[in-house]
Amino acid sequence: MVYCVKCGAKNPDDAKICSQCGAPLYSLTEGERTRRRDNECFGTH
């Protein structure tokens, strides 16, 4: 699922625009998801 950053609506992973408000959707590629997950820090307050 891809969530619209403008209205918060759920959209299919392959959607290019939001089905509710028409805003463009941006999804991360698998490589970007992995890279972000690897770079996140947890419990370092």
Phi and psi in radians as a Rosetta constraint file:
Dihedral C 1 N 2 CA 2 C 2 CIRCULARHARMONIC -2.001 0.35
Dihedral N 2 CA 2 C 2 N 3 CIRCULARHARMONIC 2.269 0.35
Dihedral C 2 N 3 CA 3 C 3 CIRCULARHARMONIC -1.752 0.35
Dihedral N 3 CA 3 C 3 N 4 CIRCULARHARMONIC 2.375 0.35
Dihedral C 3 N 4 CA 4 C 4 CIRCULARHARMONIC -1.244 0.35
Dihedral N 4 CA 4 C 4 N 5 CIRCULARHARMONIC 2.271 0.35
Dihedral C 4 N 5 CA 5 C 5 CIRCULARHARMONIC -1.335 0.35
Dihedral N 5 CA 5 C 5 N 6 CIRCULARHARMONIC -0.292 0.35
Dihedral C 5 N 6 CA 6 C 6 CIRCULARHARMONIC -1.485 0.35
Dihedral N 6 CA 6 C 6 N 7 CIRCULARHARMONIC -0.863 0.35
Dihedral C 6 N 7 CA 7 C 7 CIRCULARHARMONIC -2.044 0.35
Dihedral N 7 CA 7 C 7 N 8 CIRCULARHARMONIC -0.182 0.35
Dihedral C 7 N 8 CA 8 C 8 CIRCULARHARMONIC 1.476 0.35
Dihedral N 8 CA 8 C 8 N 9 CIRCULARHARMONIC 0.072 0.35
Dihedral C 8 N 9 CA 9 C 9 CIRCULARHARMONIC -1.215 0.35
Dihedral N 9 CA 9 C 9 N 10 CIRCULARHARMONIC 2.562 0.35
Dihedral C 9 N 10 CA 10 C 10 CIRCULARHARMONIC -1.408 0.35
Dihedral N 10 CA 10 C 10 N 11 CIRCULARHARMONIC 2.421 0.35
Dihedral C 10 N 11 CA 11 C 11 CIRCULARHARMONIC -2.392 0.35
Dihedral N 11 CA 11 C 11 N 12 CIRCULARHARMONIC 2.694 0.35
Dihedral C 11 N 12 CA 12 C 12 CIRCULARHARMONIC -1.060 0.35
Dihedral N 12 CA 12 C 12 N 13 CIRCULARHARMONIC 2.684 0.35
Dihedral C 12 N 13 CA 13 C 13 CIRCULARHARMONIC -0.986 0.35
Dihedral N 13 CA 13 C 13 N 14 CIRCULARHARMONIC -0.557 0.35
Dihedral C 13 N 14 CA 14 C 14 CIRCULARHARMONIC -1.600 0.35
Dihedral N 14 CA 14 C 14 N 15 CIRCULARHARMONIC 0.079 0.35
Dihedral C 14 N 15 CA 15 C 15 CIRCULARHARMONIC -1.233 0.35
Dihedral N 15 CA 15 C 15 N 16 CIRCULARHARMONIC 2.471 0.35
Dihedral C 15 N 16 CA 16 C 16 CIRCULARHARMONIC -1.756 0.35
Dihedral N 16 CA 16 C 16 N 17 CIRCULARHARMONIC -0.486 0.35
Dihedral C 16 N 17 CA 17 C 17 CIRCULARHARMONIC -2.298 0.35
Dihedral N 17 CA 17 C 17 N 18 CIRCULARHARMONIC 2.697 0.35
Dihedral C 17 N 18 CA 18 C 18 CIRCULARHARMONIC -1.191 0.35
Dihedral N 18 CA 18 C 18 N 19 CIRCULARHARMONIC 2.329 0.35
Dihedral C 18 N 19 CA 19 C 19 CIRCULARHARMONIC -1.274 0.35
Dihedral N 19 CA 19 C 19 N 20 CIRCULARHARMONIC -0.303 0.35
Dihedral C 19 N 20 CA 20 C 20 CIRCULARHARMONIC -1.630 0.35
Dihedral N 20 CA 20 C 20 N 21 CIRCULARHARMONIC -0.860 0.35
Dihedral C 20 N 21 CA 21 C 21 CIRCULARHARMONIC -2.013 0.35
Dihedral N 21 CA 21 C 21 N 22 CIRCULARHARMONIC -0.166 0.35
Dihedral C 21 N 22 CA 22 C 22 CIRCULARHARMONIC 1.453 0.35
Dihedral N 22 CA 22 C 22 N 23 CIRCULARHARMONIC 0.072 0.35
Dihedral C 22 N 23 CA 23 C 23 CIRCULARHARMONIC -1.217 0.35
Dihedral N 23 CA 23 C 23 N 24 CIRCULARHARMONIC 2.584 0.35
Dihedral C 23 N 24 CA 24 C 24 CIRCULARHARMONIC -1.152 0.35
Dihedral N 24 CA 24 C 24 N 25 CIRCULARHARMONIC 2.483 0.35
Dihedral C 24 N 25 CA 25 C 25 CIRCULARHARMONIC -1.853 0.35
Dihedral N 25 CA 25 C 25 N 26 CIRCULARHARMONIC 2.462 0.35
Dihedral C 25 N 26 CA 26 C 26 CIRCULARHARMONIC -2.136 0.35
Dihedral N 26 CA 26 C 26 N 27 CIRCULARHARMONIC 2.140 0.35
Dihedral C 26 N 27 CA 27 C 27 CIRCULARHARMONIC -2.056 0.35
Dihedral N 27 CA 27 C 27 N 28 CIRCULARHARMONIC 2.647 0.35
Dihedral C 27 N 28 CA 28 C 28 CIRCULARHARMONIC -1.441 0.35
Dihedral N 28 CA 28 C 28 N 29 CIRCULARHARMONIC 2.495 0.35
Dihedral C 28 N 29 CA 29 C 29 CIRCULARHARMONIC -1.298 0.35
Dihedral N 29 CA 29 C 29 N 30 CIRCULARHARMONIC 2.890 0.35
Dihedral C 29 N 30 CA 30 C 30 CIRCULARHARMONIC -1.022 0.35
Dihedral N 30 CA 30 C 30 N 31 CIRCULARHARMONIC -0.688 0.35
Dihedral C 30 N 31 CA 31 C 31 CIRCULARHARMONIC -1.098 0.35
Dihedral N 31 CA 31 C 31 N 32 CIRCULARHARMONIC -0.713 0.35
Dihedral C 31 N 32 CA 32 C 32 CIRCULARHARMONIC -1.167 0.35
Dihedral N 32 CA 32 C 32 N 33 CIRCULARHARMONIC -0.692 0.35
Dihedral C 32 N 33 CA 33 C 33 CIRCULARHARMONIC -1.056 0.35
Dihedral N 33 CA 33 C 33 N 34 CIRCULARHARMONIC -0.810 0.35
Dihedral C 33 N 34 CA 34 C 34 CIRCULARHARMONIC -1.114 0.35
Dihedral N 34 CA 34 C 34 N 35 CIRCULARHARMONIC -0.796 0.35
Dihedral C 34 N 35 CA 35 C 35 CIRCULARHARMONIC -1.082 0.35
Dihedral N 35 CA 35 C 35 N 36 CIRCULARHARMONIC -0.764 0.35
Dihedral C 35 N 36 CA 36 C 36 CIRCULARHARMONIC -1.126 0.35
Dihedral N 36 CA 36 C 36 N 37 CIRCULARHARMONIC -0.736 0.35
Dihedral C 36 N 37 CA 37 C 37 CIRCULARHARMONIC -1.100 0.35
Dihedral N 37 CA 37 C 37 N 38 CIRCULARHARMONIC -0.732 0.35
Dihedral C 37 N 38 CA 38 C 38 CIRCULARHARMONIC -1.175 0.35
Dihedral N 38 CA 38 C 38 N 39 CIRCULARHARMONIC -0.523 0.35
Dihedral C 38 N 39 CA 39 C 39 CIRCULARHARMONIC -1.568 0.35
Dihedral N 39 CA 39 C 39 N 40 CIRCULARHARMONIC -0.119 0.35
Dihedral C 39 N 40 CA 40 C 40 CIRCULARHARMONIC -1.292 0.35
Dihedral N 40 CA 40 C 40 N 41 CIRCULARHARMONIC 2.549 0.35
Dihedral C 40 N 41 CA 41 C 41 CIRCULARHARMONIC -2.011 0.35
Dihedral N 41 CA 41 C 41 N 42 CIRCULARHARMONIC 2.332 0.35
Dihedral C 41 N 42 CA 42 C 42 CIRCULARHARMONIC -2.101 0.35
Dihedral N 42 CA 42 C 42 N 43 CIRCULARHARMONIC 2.453 0.35
Dihedral C 42 N 43 CA 43 C 43 CIRCULARHARMONIC 1.181 0.35
Dihedral N 43 CA 43 C 43 N 44 CIRCULARHARMONIC 0.585 0.35
Dihedral C 43 N 44 CA 44 C 44 CIRCULARHARMONIC -1.980 0.35
Dihedral N 44 CA 44 C 44 N 45 CIRCULARHARMONIC 0.680 0.35
